[in-house]
Amino acid sequence: MKSSAILESNPNQNNNVTVVLEVLDLHTAKDITDVINILDELFPKLKSKDFDHQELTLIYDSNDYDDMSILNAISEIGFPVKILSSTAPQCKTTVNIQGMTCGACSASITEALEKTPGVYKASISLVTENGLIMHSPKLSPENIITIIEDCGFDAQIESSKTKQSSAPESSQDQSKRLNTTIGIIGMTCGACSASITNVLEKLPGVENVSVSLITEEASIVHDSTITTVQQLKEAIEDCGFTPTFNKSINLNQYQNTNDSNEEVTLKIVGVNHTTDLIGLRYNIEAYLRSISGVQKFELTLRGMNASSNIMPTQVGTLITEEDTIADVKSLVNELVFQYDSDSVGIRDIIDGLNTISDNIEFMVINSLDQSSATQLKLLSKVKDINYWKKIFIQSLLFGIPVLFLNHTKNWPIWKTTMIFPGLYLVSLLELILSTYIQFYLGSVFIKKFSSFLRKKFKGATMDVLVCISTMCSYIFSLTTIIVSVWNGQKNGPPPVLFDTLVMLISFVSFGKLLENKAKGATSTALSSLLSLTPSTCTIINDIPGYQKFIEDQQSLEKSEKSNSLSMQEFPTRVISIDLVQPNDIAIVLPGGKVPADGEIVFGETEIDESLITGEPLPVYKKLKDKVIGGSINGPHLIHIKVTHTGKKSQLQQIINLVKESQVNKAPVQKFSDYIAARFVPFVLLLAIFTFILWMIICFTIHQDKLPKIFQNETNGKFFVCLKLSISVIVVACPCALGLAAPTAVMVGTGVGAINGVLIKGAKVLEKITGVNIILFDKTGTLTTGEMSLVNFQPIMSKSSLTISDWWKLVGSVECHSEHPIGRALTKSAKTNLNLNFDDDHFDTTVNDINVLIGLGIQANVTLANNPQTQFNVYVGNDKLIESKFPNLLNNIDEKLLHSANTVSHVIIDGEYSGYIELTDALKSGSWEVVNYLKTQGYIVGMVTGDNRGAALKIAQEVGIPFDNVFYEVSPIHKDNVITDLHNRLGGNQSSSVNVAFIGDGINDAPALAKADIGMAISSGTDIAIESADIVLIGGRSNQTDLHGVVNALQISTATFNRIKINFLWAIIYNIFMLPFAMGCFLPLNIVLPPVAAGAAMMFSSLSVVFSSLLLKRWTPPKIETKETFIDDLEMGNNATGGDGDGFSLKNGTIEEFNNVKRKSAVNFSSLFAKMTTTRRNRRGGGGGGGRSNGNNNQSYELVSNRFS
C-alpha cells in the first residue's frame, strides 16, 4: 500500500516566458518563412516572434506552451535548434556517471545531451564522474539518464531541483498525471530496454518513458485516466519480461522548491504480520496533517491490500489507484515527507511519529552522515580502483601463460603436439586464455565499442581504440588458426597476436588502476571537508532550566556561583546529526567536533578551523562568538546555541560550492572536448592510412630495400603492417587531453578551499587570468567596518528634548540597520546612555521604518517619557539632505562637507538637529595587499558611498591614487561604475576590460554581479553569496581576509597555467609519438611495437594527472610589509608601482589603458566560439552580424555630482 498527500498548492497564474533560440541550417529566406509558418500554425497564441539571422526570440504564456514543444516542432521540419536563453523554469539535475575513461567520453555525453531538445546546458566532469545538466522541467531526469546510457555509460541521479517555480497546471490536470516506477526482471541488454520503451511509448496517454537497464526499472509519465498502472504492467509482460510495481507519484508534488523546504526519507522499523496496518496508516496521516510545517508526504507500507484503503477526508489529494495493485510484496515500509524547516524541526516530527506505537520506530535513511560516506567512496574511487585492480590481476594471471606459450611456440614439443592436423595445442591454449581476457576482462571496452556502432560511429572514446586494437589482434589470430586448420598445416603453429592482446589489456588496466588512484588524490580537499561532517550530537533537554541558568550567569556577571553549575545538572540526549534543530543547546566536549553552526552560550575555548577557513592555528572563541559546524574543539568544554543545520550550515554550503565548481567545466575544457571528440576518428583514419601505405610500399619496393623489420619478420609483411596500425591506434591518447583541465581544476579549487578561497566554477579560473582592473569597496573591505565615534553635536531645536532623548531617537532608528555605520551609531548611542549589555534596549516605540538605500534611514519614534508625541526622525549622509531637505543645506557647517570622517546628519520633524562624526580604522594588511597588486600590474581603485574627505583619507593610507577613487556612490549605482569602465575603456572590444570587484557582500550585490569577477569577503556565516564568483572565508596565520584576494588571483593563475602545461604536454606527446607508431622512423630501424605503444599511452595519462597534483605544492606568496617597503625605498632597492600606477580610471583613455593594462592569458572560450561559429557558418551559409546592444553607449548616472 502506498499513499501520498500534498498539503499545499500554489494558485494558478499567467507567466510570460521569453526564450531565445538558435535555429541552424537556415540558408534562404524560404527557410525562415517555413519556421514562421509552422509557429503560426501550431502556436497561434505566441505573443511575439522576432527573427534576427539565426536567432529567434519568442514570447509566450507558460500556461499555453512550453519550450520543448516549440523546439520539437522546429526540429521536425529539418532545422536543428538549441536554446540560448530562457526565462522559463529550469531544472538542475546532477548525475553520477560510471565508465568514463577519457576526454572523448565526457565530450560524447556532452554532445549528446546538448543536442537534446529541452537541454539548456550540460557540464560533464571526467574527474568527479559527475554531470550537471540544466534542462526544461518537461524533460525528466530519467530521460537524461537514458541519453547517457545510450552513449554507453551507467548513470544515476544524485539530485534534481527546479530553479524557479513554474505555473502549475489545473488541479484537474494534475490529478491525472502520474510518474510511475515499475521494476522489470529479465532485461539483459540495450535491445531489451529499447523494445520495452518502444511498446510503452505507443500506449495512449503515455507522455514519457525511461527504461534503465542498470537499475532494471522503468519510469513512465502517463495520464492515469487513459492508461492505468495495470495496463502498463500488461504491456511489459507482453514483451516477455516480468514487471513489479514500485511506486506512483503525483507530479504536482514537486512544484514547491522553497529553499527552506527539506525532504526526509524515513525507514519504518518494526512492521510485521501482527501490525495493524490500517490503524498505523491512519495515525501517521493524521499526525502529519496536524503539523502546519509538513507540506506533503508519501507513505508506503508493504503487505496492505485493497480492502484496507482509507480515503482521508480532511486535506489533500491522494493517489489511491496503486492501492488496488496486487503486487505489493516489492514495496518497502517507508515514509517520505517534505517540511518547512523554518516552521517545524525534524526532531520534533520524528519524536511525534515514534509515539504512535511502542513497537514502531522511524529512522532517517537519507542522512548527512550516510551521504558524506557515499561521496567519500566516490571521490576516493574505491569502486573503480577495486574493479581495475581485479581486471589487472586476472589479466596477469591469464596473460603471463599466453606470453610464455607465444614465446615458446617453436619448441619441438609445441610444434609436434596437435589436436588434429592444423590445430596445435599451443594455439588452442592461447585462444582459450585470450578469449577469456578479451571478452570477459575486456567487456568494458567491448560495451563502449558496441555503443560506438549503435550510434553510427559517433562518440568514439579511448576505450573504443583499445577495443579495436585488441579485437584486430584477436580476429587476426583466430583467422590464422582457422586457415591453419583448413589447410591442415603441419610445419608449425600459425602466427598469432594473442600476446599483443593480453599485454594491451594488462597495460591499460594497470594504467586505469594508477590513474584512478591519482584521481582520488586530486580530491583530497573535498574528501577532507566531507570527513568533517559529524555523526552525532549531545543536546540539553531542559531548555527552560538552561535558559534560567544563562540568565543567572549574565546577571551575576560570571560569578563563581554560576561557574559551579555543570552540565550534569541538566538532562542530556545523544541524537543523530540529522535531528539537530535551530535553537538547540549542544554540548561540545574537549577535542570533539562542533555539531552545527552556532553561537557560544557557555565557556570559552580554542577552535581548530584549519580545514574550513585555512587558518592553521586554533582560533580563540569566547561567549557569543560564532562557531562553524565540523570544526574541532580545543581543550575546554563549551555549549553552543545552534543557528544553522543541514544544507544551510556553512560546511555543507562549502562542500556543495566546491563540488559544483569541480563539476562545472571551464571554457578551456570545452575546447579540449571539441578536439577529443574529433581526435579518435582521426586516429582511426590514420591507422587505416598507415596500414594501406605500408602494404603499398611492401608490394612496390624490392624486398632488399624494405626496412629490416619486414626482412626479419618470419610471419610475413601483412603481420608487420597490422602491428604498425595497431600501434597507431594504441599510442594515441585522448585521455591526456581530456584529463588536462579537470584534474587541474579539481586540485586547484581544492587548494583554494584549504586556503579560504572558494572558487565558484572552473570558468572563474580562466576569467580571472584576464583581470586588469581591481576595485575595492571601502567600508568592511579595506577598513574594519567597526566604526568609532569621533565627535557629535546635538542641536536641540525642540526644547522638550534632552541629550539623552536625542541619543534614544538616533539609536532606536539605527538599531534597525545592518549597515556598519548603523551598527556604529547604535553602539555610540548605547554607550552614551550607559546601556552596557547586548540585551539592553532603547526605551522607545518605533514605527514605519524605511531604509533609504544610499541615503540613510527614517522612522517614527515615540519616547517612553513622552508617549503623546511622535517624532519623525531621519539619520543619513549629505545626499539625504540634498534629496529630501535641500532647504537645510545652509544649516550644515561648511567644514563637515570636507571632513575626513564619516558624517551622519540627524533631522527631527523636518528640522536639522545635529550631526555625528565616525571614523573607520584601516584593516590590517590593506596597504600591503594594494601595494602588491599594483606591483603585479593591476590598476587598483576604490568605490564607496562615503563622502569625499573620508574616501580620500583611506585611499591615501592604502596607496590608491585619488583619480581612481569613486566616492558618494550609492550601492545601487556601484555597478554603473563598472559599466562605464567597460564602455569607456573597452570601446568595440569591451572584453579587453576585465574588472574584479571586492566587497563585503552586504550591500555590494549589484557590483559583484556586474563585475567580470566578483569577490565577496564573507562574515563566516553566509558562504553561498549568489552574486560573487569567489568567496573569501578566511586567511592563514598572519594574514587577513584581504590576503585572500591575492591568494585567489595566484591560485587561479597557477591552476590555469597548469592546464596550459597539461595541454601542451598532451599535444606534444601525440605529435611526437604518432610518427613513431606509424613507422616514419623504420628506415632508421626504430619501431614502436603495440605493447610499447600501450605503455607510452599509459604514461601519458598518468603524467597529466601527476602534473596536476603538483599544484598541491602551491604556497601563498610572500607579501612585503609597509615597513620593509619603506626601508628598501630609502636604500634605493625598490622600484615604483606597477605600470598602471599613473593611470586615471576616471579620465583615462582607451589608448592610455591599452598601454598600461596587464596582458591576459589565451582566451580559450573565444577560440572555441570562433571555431564552432566558423564551422556553423560554413554549414548554415553564414548569418551576418548579430543584434547590436543598445546599452553600449549608455552612460551611467550618479546621484551626486561629487562622483568625479
Secondary structure, DSSP 8 states (H G I E B T S, - for coil): -EEEEE---------EEEEEEEE----SHHHHHHHHHHHHHH-TT-SEEEEETTEEEEEEETTT--HHHHHHHHHHTT--EEEEEE-S--EEEEEEEE---SHHHHHHHHHHHHTSTTEEEEEEETTTTEEEEEE-TTS-HHHHHHHHHHTT-EEEEEEEEESS------HHHHHHEEEEEEEEE---SHHHHHHHHHHHHTSTTEEEEEEETTTTEEEEEEETTTS-HHHHHHHHHHTT-EEEEEEEEEGGGG----TTEEEEEEEEE---TTS-HHHHHHHHHHHHHT-TTEEEEEEE-TT--GGG-----SSS----GGGG-S--TT---EEEEEEETTTS-HHHHHHHHHTS-TT-EEEESS-HHHHHHHHHHHHTTHHHHHHHHHHHHHHHHHHHHHHHHHHTTTSHHHHH-EEETTEEHHHHHHHHHHHHIIIIITHHHHHHHHHHHHTTS-S--HHHHHHHHHHHHHHHHHHHHHHHHHHT--SS-----HHHHHHHHHHHHHHHHHHHHHHHHHTHHHHHHHHT---EEEEES-HHHHHHHHHHHHHTTS-HHHHT--GGGS-EEEEEGGG--TT-EEEE-TT-B--SEEEEEE--EEEE-HHHH---S-EEE-TT-EE-TT-EE-SS-EEEEEEE-GGGSHHHHHHHHHHHHHHS--HHHHHHHHHHHHHHHHHHHHHHHHHHHHHHHHHHS-GGGS-HHHHH-TT-HHHHHHHHHHHHHHH--HHHHHHHHHHHHHHHHHHHHHTTEEE--HHHHHHHTT--EEEEEIIIIIB-S--EEEEEEE---STT--HHHHHHHHHHHHTT--SHHHHHHHHHHHHHTT--STT---SEEEEEEEEETTTEEEEEEEETTEEEEEEEEEEE-HHHHHHH-GGGGGGS-HHHHT-SSEEEEEEETTEEEEEEEEE--B-TTHHHHHHHHHHTT-EEEEE-SS-HHHHHHHHHHHT--GGGEE-S--GGGHHHHHHHHHHHHHTT-GGG--EEEEE-SSS-HHHHHHSSEEEEE--SS----TT-SEEE----TT--TTHHHHHHHHHHHHHHHHHHHHHHHHHHHHHHHHHHHHTTTGGGT----HHHHHHHHHHHHHHHHHHHHGGGG--------HHHHHHHHHTT------GGGG--TTT--HHHHHHHS------HHHHHHHHHHHHHHHHHT--------TTTT-----S-GGG-
